[in-house]
Amino acid sequence: MGLIYDVGDIVTLKKGHPCGSKEWEILRVGADFRLKCMGCGHMIMVPRKMVEKNTRNLKKKTQE
C-alpha cells in the first residue's frame, strides 16, 4: 500500500517547478490532485498516478 495523502500535506516531487521549488501543498485529493507551489503560489491539477510516482517525501500537516 502506498502513502496516504491528505489536504494540507506538503509533498516533495522529483522535478522542480521553474521557480526553483520542489515542494507542493496538497489542496485537493481524489483521482486528480490540486497542488500549490510553495515557492510562487502557482496552482496545478495533476493525476493521482503522477503524484504517487514522483513523490520523494511527504510531510504531514501538524494537528492543532
DRENLUMVEX-857062 format. One record per residue (C-alpha): residue number from 1; x, y, z. Coordinates in pm, 1 decimal. Layout:
(NUM; (X; Y; Z));
...
//
This chain:
(1; (0.0; 0.0; 0.0));
(2; (126.5; 347.9; -84.8));
(3; (135.2; 671.9; 105.2));
(4; (-184.5; 829.8; 237.0));
(5; (-226.0; 1184.8; 110.1));
(6; (-438.6; 1443.6; 293.4));
(7; (-530.9; 1804.7; 220.6));
(8; (-269.5; 2035.4; 373.6));
(9; (21.5; 1790.0; 343.8));
(10; (343.7; 1903.2; 172.9));
(11; (490.9; 1676.2; -96.2));
(12; (840.3; 1697.5; -241.9));
(13; (839.7; 1587.5; -606.5));
(14; (1130.2; 1462.2; -820.2));
(15; (1123.2; 1751.2; -1066.5));
(16; (1127.8; 2110.8; -953.5));
(17; (894.4; 2389.2; -1062.6));
(18; (1052.4; 2654.9; -1290.4));
(19; (1058.5; 2892.9; -989.0));
(20; (1307.5; 2653.9; -823.3));
(21; (1083.3; 2498.4; -557.5));
(22; (1024.0; 2121.8; -536.0));
(23; (765.5; 2143.3; -256.6));
(24; (390.9; 2148.4; -319.8));
(25; (93.6; 2183.4; -82.8));
(26; (-199.5; 1949.0; -147.5));
(27; (-525.0; 2144.7; -185.6));
(28; (-748.9; 1867.0; -326.0));
(29; (-726.4; 1487.5; -315.9));
(30; (-907.6; 1244.1; -545.3));
(31; (-846.9; 1095.7; -889.0));
(32; (-669.3; 1426.8; -958.3));
(33; (-469.7; 1635.4; -712.4));
(34; (-469.7; 2016.2; -695.3));
(35; (-123.3; 2127.9; -587.0));
(36; (5.3; 2473.6; -493.9));
(37; (374.1; 2555.8; -539.2));
(38; (531.2; 2658.1; -207.7));
(39; (770.7; 2891.5; -389.9));
(40; (548.8; 3107.4; -610.2));
(41; (190.2; 3000.8; -529.8));
(42; (111.4; 2864.4; -878.7));
(43; (-166.7; 2600.8; -874.2));
(44; (-187.9; 2292.3; -1096.4));
(45; (-412.6; 1986.5; -1136.2));
(46; (-228.7; 1657.5; -1188.3));
(47; (-340.6; 1292.4; -1199.6));
(48; (-301.1; 1089.0; -880.2));
(49; (-71.1; 840.7; -1059.6));
(50; (177.0; 1118.6; -1142.4));
(51; (190.8; 1236.7; -780.1));
(52; (229.4; 882.4; -644.4));
(53; (503.9; 803.3; -896.7));
(54; (704.2; 1125.9; -847.9));
(55; (677.7; 1177.3; -469.3));
(56; (1016.6; 1188.2; -293.7));
(57; (899.7; 1296.1; 52.2));
(58; (568.4; 1357.8; 229.2));
(59; (539.3; 1595.5; 525.3));
(60; (211.6; 1554.1; 710.7));
(61; (34.6; 1866.7; 831.8));
(62; (54.0; 1924.3; 1205.3));
(63; (-263.3; 1871.0; 1405.4));
(64; (-351.4; 2175.5; 1614.8));
//
